[in-house]
């Protein structure tokens, strides 16, 4: 699904379920990690996590869109748009939006990729990023560091 198809879907859901037009932008934002979507108060745009569609399907995507549209329409009508407000809870139940988005599945990431070892005392330093062994020394004995291995 492209951003233009998402825009059309959001406009359709807004008209059918809320009986109001959606006049701003809706687009996928791959930088969203822990949330299903985000309504931006300043610009009134809606960001959607693309993993809601790829990992969980269209039904979950529609639930997230309805949730964000509740924020959108309540904010523009100057009513309680936050999660704790009764107006938000009532409208969300009325349109059948999802209260919580499922947690996106994260790929298994190795915590450390590089291993360094002190040449004097043998202290090991697992690191996520490479480091310049000419600039850094051992924190325990101030000995020189040596690159041992790259763990993939």
GROMACS elastic network, one bead per residue, 0.5 to 0.9 nm:
[ bonds ]
;  ai    aj funct       b0    kb
    1     4     6  0.81918   500
    1     5     6  0.60326   500
    1     6     6  0.67513   500
    1    50     6  0.89994   500
    1    53     6  0.85600   500
    2     5     6  0.52150   500
    2     6     6  0.62408   500
    2     7     6  0.86304   500
    2    27     6  0.83356   500
    2    28     6  0.80766   500
    3     7     6  0.60820   500
    3     8     6  0.86664   500
    3    26     6  0.72702   500
    3    27     6  0.50223   500
    3    28     6  0.61964   500
    4     8     6  0.62899   500
    4     9     6  0.86458   500
    4    26     6  0.83578   500
    4    27     6  0.77075   500
    5     8     6  0.50927   500
    5     9     6  0.61878   500
    5    10     6  0.86622   500
    6    10     6  0.61253   500
    6    11     6  0.85323   500
    6    26     6  0.67068   500
    6    27     6  0.64885   500
    6    28     6  0.78202   500
    6    48     6  0.89979   500
    7    10     6  0.52314   500
    7    11     6  0.61957   500
    7    12     6  0.86299   500
    7    24     6  0.89249   500
    7    25     6  0.67832   500
    7    26     6  0.51753   500
    7    27     6  0.66712   500
    8    11     6  0.51057   500
    8    12     6  0.61225   500
    8    13     6  0.86434   500
    8    26     6  0.88071   500
    9    12     6  0.50984   500
    9    13     6  0.61408   500
    9    14     6  0.84788   500
    9    62     6  0.85779   500
    9    65     6  0.88974   500
   10    13     6  0.51805   500
   10    14     6  0.60029   500
   10    15     6  0.85791   500
   10    22     6  0.73444   500
   10    26     6  0.70724   500
   10    62     6  0.84738   500
   10    65     6  0.67204   500
   10    66     6  0.83406   500
   10    69     6  0.81881   500
   11    14     6  0.51236   500
   11    15     6  0.62202   500
   11    16     6  0.86381   500
   11    21     6  0.65846   500
   11    22     6  0.53221   500
   11    23     6  0.79579   500
   11    26     6  0.88898   500
   12    15     6  0.52339   500
   12    16     6  0.60732   500
   12    17     6  0.84006   500
   12    21     6  0.84421   500
   12    22     6  0.85164   500
   13    16     6  0.51806   500
   13    17     6  0.56978   500
   13    18     6  0.74416   500
   13    19     6  0.88415   500
   13    22     6  0.89777   500
   13    62     6  0.81756   500
   13    65     6  0.80979   500
   13    66     6  0.74163   500
   13    69     6  0.87347   500
   14    17     6  0.56332   500
   14    18     6  0.51364   500
   14    19     6  0.64425   500
   14    20     6  0.60088   500
   14    21     6  0.59863   500
   14    22     6  0.60388   500
   14    66     6  0.78576   500
   14    69     6  0.69789   500
   14    73     6  0.89657   500
   15    18     6  0.57049   500
   15    20     6  0.51133   500
   15    21     6  0.54281   500
   15    22     6  0.74655   500
   16    19     6  0.56000   500
   16    20     6  0.80315   500
   17    20     6  0.82626   500
   17    66     6  0.84381   500
   17    95     6  0.61152   500
   18    21     6  0.81411   500
   18    69     6  0.83865   500
   18    70     6  0.84959   500
   18    73     6  0.81488   500
   18    95     6  0.74660   500
   20    73     6  0.80569   500
   22    25     6  0.82833   500
   22    69     6  0.84365   500
   22    72     6  0.86295   500
   22    73     6  0.85060   500
   23    44     6  0.88742   500
   24    43     6  0.80874   500
   24    44     6  0.63622   500
   24    45     6  0.56592   500
   24    46     6  0.80323   500
   25    43     6  0.88248   500
   25    44     6  0.76856   500
   25    46     6  0.63948   500
   25    47     6  0.84960   500
   26    45     6  0.58296   500
   26    47     6  0.59445   500
   26    48     6  0.74761   500
   27    45     6  0.81809   500
   27    46     6  0.65871   500
   27    47     6  0.53263   500
   27    48     6  0.61693   500
   27    49     6  0.88213   500
   28    37     6  0.87724   500
   28    46     6  0.85389   500
   28    47     6  0.56256   500
   28    49     6  0.58107   500
   28    50     6  0.56382   500
   29    32     6  0.60077   500
   29    37     6  0.84715   500
   29    47     6  0.56468   500
   29    48     6  0.57362   500
   29    49     6  0.54854   500
   29    50     6  0.66798   500
   30    33     6  0.75597   500
   30    48     6  0.80863   500
   30    49     6  0.58277   500
   30    50     6  0.60803   500
   30    51     6  0.78963   500
   31    49     6  0.76948   500
   32    35     6  0.61833   500
   32    36     6  0.75304   500
   32    37     6  0.75018   500
   32    38     6  0.85059   500
   32    47     6  0.83127   500
   32    48     6  0.77747   500
   32    49     6  0.56261   500
   32    50     6  0.85230   500
   33    36     6  0.81541   500
   33    49     6  0.75312   500
   33    51     6  0.89456   500
   33   103     6  0.89225   500
   33   104     6  0.71756   500
   33   106     6  0.87245   500
   34    49     6  0.88355   500
   34   103     6  0.65468   500
   34   104     6  0.65724   500
   35    38     6  0.74248   500
   35    48     6  0.85591   500
   35    49     6  0.70550   500
   35   100     6  0.89615   500
   35   101     6  0.68645   500
   35   102     6  0.83130   500
   35   103     6  0.73433   500
   35   104     6  0.77807   500
   36    47     6  0.86544   500
   36    48     6  0.61637   500
   36    49     6  0.51867   500
   36    50     6  0.82741   500
   36    51     6  0.79602   500
   36    52     6  0.62724   500
   36    61     6  0.82149   500
   36    64     6  0.62697   500
   36    65     6  0.88515   500
   36   100     6  0.82871   500
   36   101     6  0.53743   500
   36   102     6  0.74264   500
   36   103     6  0.79473   500
   36   104     6  0.79224   500
   37    46     6  0.71367   500
   37    47     6  0.54049   500
   37    49     6  0.55461   500
   37    52     6  0.87328   500
   37    64     6  0.65012   500
   37    65     6  0.75308   500
   37    67     6  0.84590   500
   37    68     6  0.67998   500
   37   101     6  0.83313   500
   38    45     6  0.83438   500
   38    46     6  0.56864   500
   38    47     6  0.50587   500
   38    48     6  0.64966   500
   38    49     6  0.84571   500
   38    68     6  0.65928   500
   39    43     6  0.88139   500
   39    44     6  0.65294   500
   39    45     6  0.60541   500
   39    47     6  0.65038   500
   39    48     6  0.88787   500
   39    68     6  0.58021   500
   39    69     6  0.79696   500
   39    71     6  0.66916   500
   39    72     6  0.67037   500
   40    43     6  0.58128   500
   40    44     6  0.51075   500
   40    45     6  0.54353   500
   40    46     6  0.62786   500
   40    47     6  0.79271   500
   40    72     6  0.84976   500
   41    44     6  0.52671   500
   41    45     6  0.77375   500
   41    71     6  0.89623   500
   41    72     6  0.81567   500
   41    75     6  0.78752   500
   42    45     6  0.82032   500
   43    46     6  0.88625   500
   44    72     6  0.67490   500
   44    75     6  0.88851   500
   44    76     6  0.85963   500
   45    72     6  0.83975   500
   46    65     6  0.84699   500
   46    68     6  0.69219   500
   46    69     6  0.81539   500
   46    72     6  0.82500   500
   47    68     6  0.87529   500
   48    51     6  0.86381   500
   48    52     6  0.78329   500
   48    61     6  0.83382   500
   48    64     6  0.78944   500
   48    65     6  0.76428   500
   48    68     6  0.88728   500
   49    52     6  0.58159   500
   49    53     6  0.79713   500
   49    61     6  0.88090   500
   49   104     6  0.89195   500
   50    53     6  0.56279   500
   50    54     6  0.64813   500
   50    55     6  0.84755   500
   50    61     6  0.86116   500
   51    55     6  0.52424   500
   51    56     6  0.72568   500
   51    57     6  0.87828   500
   51    61     6  0.89210   500
   51   104     6  0.65556   500
   51   105     6  0.81910   500
   52    55     6  0.57489   500
   52    56     6  0.54112   500
   52    57     6  0.66038   500
   52    58     6  0.78215   500
   52    60     6  0.63310   500
   52    61     6  0.54352   500
   52    64     6  0.80474   500
   52   101     6  0.81132   500
   52   102     6  0.80100   500
   52   104     6  0.72975   500
   53    56     6  0.55677   500
   53    58     6  0.55367   500
   53    59     6  0.82980   500
   53    60     6  0.70588   500
   53    61     6  0.55076   500
   53    62     6  0.89899   500
   54    57     6  0.60410   500
   54    58     6  0.83794   500
   55   104     6  0.74897   500
   55   105     6  0.74729   500
   56    59     6  0.78211   500
   56    60     6  0.60838   500
   56    61     6  0.77103   500
   56   102     6  0.82376   500
   56   104     6  0.86921   500
   57    60     6  0.57642   500
   57    61     6  0.65154   500
   58    62     6  0.61430   500
   58    63     6  0.86084   500
   59    62     6  0.52151   500
   59    63     6  0.63286   500
   59    64     6  0.87946   500
   60    63     6  0.50328   500
   60    64     6  0.62786   500
   60    65     6  0.86394   500
   60    98     6  0.77846   500
   60   101     6  0.76243   500
   60   102     6  0.82961   500
   61    64     6  0.51803   500
   61    65     6  0.61911   500
   61    66     6  0.86894   500
   61   101     6  0.89752   500
   62    66     6  0.61583   500
   62    67     6  0.85788   500
   62    97     6  0.76102   500
   62    98     6  0.85446   500
   63    66     6  0.51908   500
   63    67     6  0.62668   500
   63    68     6  0.88143   500
   63    96     6  0.72619   500
   63    99     6  0.82858   500
   63   101     6  0.80991   500
   64    68     6  0.63016   500
   64    69     6  0.85610   500
   64    97     6  0.66355   500
   64    98     6  0.59763   500
   64    99     6  0.82815   500
   64   100     6  0.81150   500
   64   101     6  0.65582   500
   65    68     6  0.51913   500
   65    69     6  0.60473   500
   65    70     6  0.86186   500
   65    97     6  0.76279   500
   65    98     6  0.86950   500
   66    70     6  0.62021   500
   66    71     6  0.88589   500
   66    92     6  0.74623   500
   66    95     6  0.72079   500
   66    96     6  0.74984   500
   66    98     6  0.73034   500
   67    70     6  0.52407   500
   67    71     6  0.68042   500
   67    72     6  0.88919   500
   67    92     6  0.64811   500
   67    95     6  0.89187   500
   67    96     6  0.86405   500
   67    97     6  0.51674   500
   67    98     6  0.60331   500
   67    99     6  0.69396   500
   67   100     6  0.86546   500
   68    71     6  0.51591   500
   68    72     6  0.62513   500
   68    73     6  0.88223   500
   68    97     6  0.87631   500
   69    73     6  0.60009   500
   69    74     6  0.82982   500
   70    73     6  0.54707   500
   70    74     6  0.59953   500
   70    75     6  0.82787   500
   70    81     6  0.71853   500
   70    88     6  0.65844   500
   70    89     6  0.89935   500
   70    91     6  0.66550   500
   70    92     6  0.63412   500
   70    95     6  0.87243   500
   70    97     6  0.83867   500
   71    74     6  0.54698   500
   71    75     6  0.59281   500
   71    76     6  0.85726   500
   71    80     6  0.85362   500
   71    82     6  0.69593   500
   71    83     6  0.84869   500
   71    88     6  0.72457   500
   72    75     6  0.53511   500
   72    76     6  0.62791   500
   72    77     6  0.87045   500
   72    81     6  0.76289   500
   73    76     6  0.52263   500
   73    77     6  0.61615   500
   73    78     6  0.86489   500
   73    79     6  0.86875   500
   73    81     6  0.81005   500
   74    77     6  0.51083   500
   74    78     6  0.61559   500
   74    79     6  0.51215   500
   74    80     6  0.62708   500
   74    81     6  0.50733   500
   74    82     6  0.88489   500
   74    87     6  0.79097   500
   74    88     6  0.72369   500
   74    91     6  0.87322   500
   75    78     6  0.51111   500
   75    79     6  0.59501   500
   75    80     6  0.69372   500
   75    81     6  0.53460   500
   75    82     6  0.86874   500
   76    79     6  0.77266   500
   76    81     6  0.89698   500
   77    80     6  0.89219   500
   78    81     6  0.80586   500
   79    85     6  0.88904   500
   79    87     6  0.71115   500
   79    88     6  0.84382   500
   80    83     6  0.85170   500
   80    84     6  0.84589   500
   80    85     6  0.53710   500
   80    86     6  0.73172   500
   80    87     6  0.57119   500
   80    88     6  0.62547   500
   81    84     6  0.83556   500
   81    85     6  0.65628   500
   81    86     6  0.89120   500
   81    87     6  0.71687   500
   81    88     6  0.54778   500
   82    85     6  0.55049   500
   82    86     6  0.88374   500
   82    87     6  0.87180   500
   82    88     6  0.64933   500
   82    89     6  0.89044   500
   83    86     6  0.82241   500
   83    88     6  0.62490   500
   83    89     6  0.69666   500
   83    99     6  0.87707   500
   84    87     6  0.87927   500
   84    88     6  0.74034   500
   84    89     6  0.74474   500
   85    88     6  0.54047   500
   85    89     6  0.65284   500
   85    90     6  0.87774   500
   86    89     6  0.50884   500
   86    90     6  0.60086   500
   86    91     6  0.85508   500
   87    90     6  0.51686   500
   87    91     6  0.61311   500
   87    92     6  0.84884   500
   88    91     6  0.52952   500
   88    92     6  0.60116   500
   88    93     6  0.85761   500
   89    92     6  0.51829   500
   89    93     6  0.62128   500
   89    94     6  0.85673   500
   89    99     6  0.84480   500
   90    93     6  0.52725   500
   90    94     6  0.61307   500
   90    95     6  0.88529   500
   91    95     6  0.62618   500
   91    96     6  0.83940   500
   91    97     6  0.86971   500
   92    95     6  0.54738   500
   92    96     6  0.59090   500
   92    97     6  0.53008   500
   92    98     6  0.74601   500
   92    99     6  0.74401   500
   93    96     6  0.50785   500
   93    97     6  0.65871   500
   93    98     6  0.84467   500
   93    99     6  0.85742   500
   94    97     6  0.80691   500
   96    99     6  0.89842   500
   98   101     6  0.66091   500
  100   103     6  0.88739   500
  101   104     6  0.85056   500
  102   105     6  0.89192   500
  103   106     6  0.88645   500
  106   109     6  0.83267   500
  109   112     6  0.87741   500
  110   113     6  0.68085   500
  110   128     6  0.86436   500
  110   151     6  0.85349   500
  110   152     6  0.76506   500
  111   126     6  0.89426   500
  111   127     6  0.82646   500
  111   128     6  0.66820   500
  112   115     6  0.77702   500
  112   126     6  0.58578   500
  112   127     6  0.52481   500
  112   129     6  0.80637   500
  112   151     6  0.73282   500
  112   152     6  0.87514   500
  113   126     6  0.72892   500
  113   127     6  0.61590   500
  113   128     6  0.51608   500
  113   129     6  0.70961   500
  113   130     6  0.84173   500
  113   149     6  0.84676   500
  113   150     6  0.57258   500
  113   152     6  0.61465   500
  114   125     6  0.82749   500
  114   126     6  0.58011   500
  114   127     6  0.50879   500
  114   128     6  0.61619   500
  114   129     6  0.67519   500
  114   130     6  0.64814   500
  114   131     6  0.89344   500
  114   147     6  0.78567   500
  114   148     6  0.78259   500
  114   149     6  0.61115   500
  114   151     6  0.59944   500
  114   152     6  0.86647   500
  115   124     6  0.69841   500
  115   125     6  0.57574   500
  115   127     6  0.61202   500
  115   128     6  0.88007   500
  115   130     6  0.88841   500
  115   146     6  0.87702   500
  115   147     6  0.63087   500
  115   148     6  0.54992   500
  115   149     6  0.54215   500
  115   150     6  0.64076   500
  115   151     6  0.76178   500
  116   123     6  0.84675   500
  116   124     6  0.57029   500
  116   126     6  0.62828   500
  116   127     6  0.77114   500
  116   131     6  0.89923   500
  116   133     6  0.86786   500
  116   145     6  0.64054   500
  116   146     6  0.55348   500
  116   148     6  0.52759   500
  116   149     6  0.73770   500
  117   120     6  0.88755   500
  117   121     6  0.85965   500
  117   122     6  0.58666   500
  117   123     6  0.56622   500
  117   125     6  0.60353   500
  117   126     6  0.86130   500
  117   138     6  0.83302   500
  117   144     6  0.85459   500
  117   145     6  0.55556   500
  117   146     6  0.53330   500
  117   147     6  0.64831   500
  117   148     6  0.64421   500
  118   121     6  0.58424   500
  118   123     6  0.52470   500
  118   124     6  0.64349   500
  118   125     6  0.81944   500
  118   137     6  0.78668   500
  118   138     6  0.59137   500
  118   141     6  0.85602   500
  118   142     6  0.85825   500
  118   143     6  0.60844   500
  118   144     6  0.58328   500
  118   146     6  0.62042   500
  118   147     6  0.89589   500
  119   122     6  0.58681   500
  119   123     6  0.81923   500
  119   138     6  0.87532   500
  119   143     6  0.64111   500
  119   144     6  0.58311   500
  119   145     6  0.59300   500
  119   146     6  0.65169   500
  120   123     6  0.82897   500
  120   138     6  0.87092   500
  120   141     6  0.75884   500
  120   142     6  0.85728   500
  120   143     6  0.55072   500
  120   144     6  0.71621   500
  120   145     6  0.85250   500
  121   138     6  0.85801   500
  121   140     6  0.81502   500
  121   141     6  0.69348   500
  121   143     6  0.74244   500
  123   138     6  0.75674   500
  123   139     6  0.88050   500
  123   140     6  0.78023   500
  125   138     6  0.88460   500
  127   130     6  0.69631   500
  127   131     6  0.83291   500
  131   134     6  0.88251   500
  131   135     6  0.83499   500
  131   136     6  0.78976   500
  132   135     6  0.56572   500
  132   136     6  0.66879   500
  133   136     6  0.53618   500
  133   137     6  0.72378   500
  133   144     6  0.74558   500
  133   145     6  0.57063   500
  133   146     6  0.65997   500
  133   147     6  0.75776   500
  134   137     6  0.79113   500
  134   144     6  0.79941   500
  134   145     6  0.80290   500
  136   139     6  0.88425   500
  136   142     6  0.87970   500
  136   144     6  0.75872   500
  136   145     6  0.72097   500
  137   140     6  0.88244   500
  137   141     6  0.82736   500
  137   142     6  0.51829   500
  137   143     6  0.56518   500
  137   144     6  0.51399   500
  137   145     6  0.58069   500
  138   141     6  0.57359   500
  138   143     6  0.51069   500
  138   144     6  0.62628   500
  138   145     6  0.62967   500
  139   142     6  0.57744   500
  139   143     6  0.81369   500
  140   143     6  0.80438   500
  141   144     6  0.89924   500
  142   145     6  0.89098   500
  147   150     6  0.84651   500
